[in-house]
Amino acid sequence: MADGAPLPFYAADERFMRVALEAAARAAAEGEVPVGAVLVNNSGEVLAVGYNQPIGRCDPSAHAEMAVLREAAAKAGNYRLPGTTIYVTLEPCVMCAGALVIARIERLVFGARDLRFGAVRTKFQLADSPILNHRVQVDAGLLAAEAAGLLARFFESRR
């Protein structure tokens, strides 16, 4: 997405982001930071749904994006997942953005920006960097207020 001009998101984009928001709510219910993700192929088939679980799994890499990449790659029998779109409620971190590039994800749609660790727009532009061998199309801001609200409520409840 070019900063400034809003993108014309599709109805399917909103539908899949709502699936990611439901997954994020599940993370919150389990005491995890509420981030959810869903990976979809170009035919609109959901390949995997996941949410943050680093606390429960005692695994710093158990982010929502990593969960869906692992599941979809295992099903496909291949670490590369071309022709897919990932919907994530929060802008990916450096680890997850790098994994999206390595997995050859075609498109990333995310909700809220991550002002502390965002690696695809806020702090870096890792997913579509011209110095890497693969670029992910990045579309930002879909249902951002809902995603940010879920995070804000979660952290307010912790104070």
C-alpha positions in Angstrom: 0.0 0.0 0.0 1.3 3.4 -0.8 1.2 5.5 2.3 -1.6 8.0 2.3 -4.1 6.6 -0.2 -6.4 4.0 1.1 -6.5 0.7 -0.8 -9.7 -0.8 -2.1 -9.8 -3.9 -0.1 -12.0 -6.7 -1.3 -14.9 -8.3 0.5 -12.9 -11.5 0.8 -10.1 -9.5 2.5 -12.4 -8.3 5.2 -13.8 -11.8 5.7 -10.4 -13.4 6.1 -9.2 -10.6 8.4 -12.3 -11.3 10.6 -11.1 -14.9 10.9 -7.7 -13.6 12.0 -9.4 -11.3 14.5 -11.3 -14.3 15.9 -8.0 -16.1 16.3 -6.5 -13.1 18.0 -9.4 -13.1 20.5 -8.6 -16.8 21.2 -5.0 -15.8 22.0 -6.3 -13.2 24.4 -8.5 -15.7 26.1 -5.4 -17.9 26.7 -3.5 -14.9 28.2 -1.4 -14.4 25.0 -0.9 -11.1 23.2 -3.9 -11.1 20.8 -2.5 -11.5 17.4 -4.1 -13.8 14.9 -3.3 -14.8 11.3 -4.9 -16.8 8.5 -3.2 -18.1 5.3 -5.3 -18.4 2.2 -4.4 -19.6 -1.3 -5.4 -17.8 -4.5 -8.5 -19.9 -4.8 -9.7 -18.6 -1.5 -9.1 -21.8 0.4 -8.0 -21.3 4.0 -4.8 -23.3 4.5 -4.1 -22.5 8.2 -5.3 -20.3 11.0 -3.1 -19.5 14.0 -2.6 -17.1 16.9 0.2 -16.0 19.2 1.3 -18.7 21.7 4.8 -17.9 22.9 3.9 -18.0 26.5 1.9 -21.2 26.4 4.5 -23.0 24.2 7.5 -21.5 25.9 8.7 -20.6 22.4 9.7 -17.1 21.4 9.0 -18.0 17.8 5.4 -19.1 18.4 3.9 -16.0 16.7 0.6 -16.2 14.8 2.4 -15.9 11.4 4.9 -18.6 12.3 2.0 -20.9 13.3 0.2 -20.6 10.0 3.4 -20.9 8.0 4.4 -24.1 9.8 1.0 -25.7 9.4 0.6 -24.8 5.8 4.1 -25.8 4.9 3.7 -29.2 6.6 0.4 -29.8 4.7 2.1 -28.8 1.4 5.2 -30.7 2.1 7.2 -27.6 1.0 8.5 -24.6 2.9 7.7 -22.4 0.0 4.1 -21.2 -0.2 3.7 -19.2 -3.4 0.3 -18.0 -4.5 -0.8 -17.3 -0.9 -2.0 -14.3 1.1 -1.5 -14.0 4.8 -3.9 -11.9 6.9 -2.5 -10.7 10.2 -4.1 -8.5 12.8 -0.8 -6.8 13.7 2.1 -5.7 11.5 4.7 -8.5 11.5 8.0 -8.3 13.4 11.4 -8.8 11.8 11.3 -12.6 12.4 7.9 -13.1 10.9 8.6 -10.7 8.0 11.7 -12.6 7.1 9.8 -15.9 7.2 7.1 -14.5 4.8 9.9 -13.6 2.3 11.6 -17.0 2.7 8.2 -18.8 2.3 7.5 -16.8 -0.9 4.2 -15.5 0.4 2.6 -13.4 -2.4 0.7 -10.9 -0.4 0.5 -9.7 3.2 -2.6 -7.9 4.5 -2.3 -6.6 8.1 -4.5 -4.6 10.4 -2.8 -2.4 13.0 0.8 -1.1 12.8 3.2 -2.2 15.4 4.9 1.0 16.6 7.6 -0.9 18.5 8.5 -3.8 16.3 6.7 -3.4 13.0 9.1 -4.6 10.3 7.1 -4.2 7.1 6.1 -0.5 7.3 6.7 1.1 10.7 10.4 0.4 11.4 11.6 -1.4 8.3 10.3 -2.4 4.9 11.6 -5.9 5.0 8.8 -7.8 3.2 9.2 -5.8 0.0 12.8 -4.7 0.2 14.4 -4.4 -3.2 17.6 -6.0 -1.9 15.9 -9.3 -1.2 15.2 -12.0 -3.8 11.5 -12.1 -3.1 9.0 -9.3 -2.5 5.7 -9.6 -0.7 2.9 -7.3 -1.7 2.0 -5.4 1.5 -1.5 -4.0 2.1 -1.8 -2.3 5.4 -4.7 -1.0 7.6 -7.5 -3.4 7.0 -9.8 -3.4 10.2 -6.9 -1.6 11.9 -9.1 0.0 14.5 -10.6 -3.3 15.6 -7.2 -5.0 15.8 -5.7 -2.1 17.7 -8.7 -2.0 20.0 -8.3 -5.7 20.8 -4.7 -5.1 21.7 -5.5 -2.0 23.8 -8.2 -3.8 25.8 -5.8 -6.7 26.4 -3.0 -4.6 27.8 -5.5 -2.4 29.8 -6.7 -5.5 31.5 -3.1 -6.3 32.5 -2.6 -3.0 34.3 
